[in-house]
Amino acid sequence: MAWPSFTADVTQNSNQITIYGAVPASEIPAGFEAIVYGVETVANLEVAAGTEIMYDGGGNPYSTLSLVRPFTGSTATGVEVVIKPTGSLFNDVVGVFRNGSNQQNQLMANYYQFCEGDTPITHQPLDENADPLSIDTLPMMNQQVADAISAFQNAAGTAAGYDVTSTSTDTSNGSNGLKRLMRLGDFGGYGGSTAPSLSSLSLNDLNNIPISSLLAAGVGASNLPVETSVTVNTNLRNADHGMQDVFTSNGQTRRYFRIKDGGAWLPYVEMLHTGNTGSIVSKDYIEGTFDPSVEDTDSVGVPSYSIRAGEYTRTGDDVTVYILMGGSWAITPSVTGRLRIANLPFISNGDYSFMPNIGFTDPASVGCSLVTGYVVNNSNHCVINATSGISTNGEPLPFDGVKSSTTDFYVFATIAYKAVPQ
């Protein structure tokens, strides 16, 4: 190792050495060793202190180095003085170099461990108060990446390692020797706005569609349920079992269904055609029958019905009823009573007028009159407005208190009203 050297003047038995140059003697630590190479070599001169830079009359810089003990050699000028670290300070410097070397060795060991080890590296940051860091090695990180890729492939399913079909009719094996995964749209698989045709898939027989698919078939295809263009929805569980829905495509609204059992297609069953679509009603439409009745508001007499029929339709809250009644009625005079048609199928949501045909006759004579009436709000009956226009053999109806007899009656009515919402 090369130690710092200076040009100096030395004086025998003096503890002062004059050092020339721009480096002040004050920067030479106390305890260092000065070695003088003059008339003779004198070593083991311990440095005590040094001064700052001073200048002689010629402007040359110099400083004075003080020794612990006087210089014992010969007086000389312009000799070489070498400064060598010694003592505890030297040992500290050596320790620094040793620690640096140890740290370098540890760094190389950590680097080797980082590149090839299978356990984490523990590293202490420069801040000694900080917690040590645990660093995974490259093999550990590579394994973590491999595990992540494997987990992704497992999550992606077996599709991750398969090739896909290259054409809409590709039945070849992929690069792994296994069947390819089918893209949407291939073989009529659901995936396009327009179903592909049988002919585009080199198929012309509804019995030979190999997979679940939605296809179009034209006239001339084999095993059509009807000789017209159709859309075929095929669902196969396996080669021996499945089902087909076939819809006509020419505006006839026909639908056929069949199943495949034991490898053979059974005959088609026609499920839908224009002859049965008319009976399909909306969820807001209901229809049915009911038993209407006639009565006097004063409850005079009980009619005996020979015919008693009522039908109704309801769409939303709009109700229409059709009534036909006939029979005989033993009636006693009633001054205040009025004729009422009762037992309507739904409660009315308001007063609604109507005009029924009503007749009361003796058994030997038949006659009917058109009168007016109204459905009573929040009830299931209606009242006839007036009875004076209805007569039996020229006499007023019995409800005005005039007649007492057994009378034949007939009621024909169509009544429309709004019902209380359900």
Secondary structure, DSSP 8 states (H G I E B T S, - for coil): ----EEEEEE-TT-SEEEEESSS-GGGS-TT-EEEEESSSEEEEEEEEEE---EE-TT--EEEEEEESS---S--EEEEEEEEE--HHHHHHHHHHHHHHHHHHHHHHHHHHHHHH-SS-EEE--SSTTS--EEE--HHHHHHHHHHHHHHHHHHH-GGGG--B-SSTT---B-TTSSB-B--TTGGG-S-SSS--BTGGGT--BGGG--SSEEEEE-TT-BT-SSSS-EEEEEEESSSS-EEEEEEESSSS--EEEEEEETTEE---EEEE-TTTGGG---TTEEEEEE--EEEETT----EEEEEEEEEEEEETTEEEEEEEEEEEEEE---SS--EEEE--SS-BSS-EEE--EEEEE-TT----EE--EEE-TTSS-EEES--TT-EETTEE-GGGS---EEEEEEEEEEEEEEB---
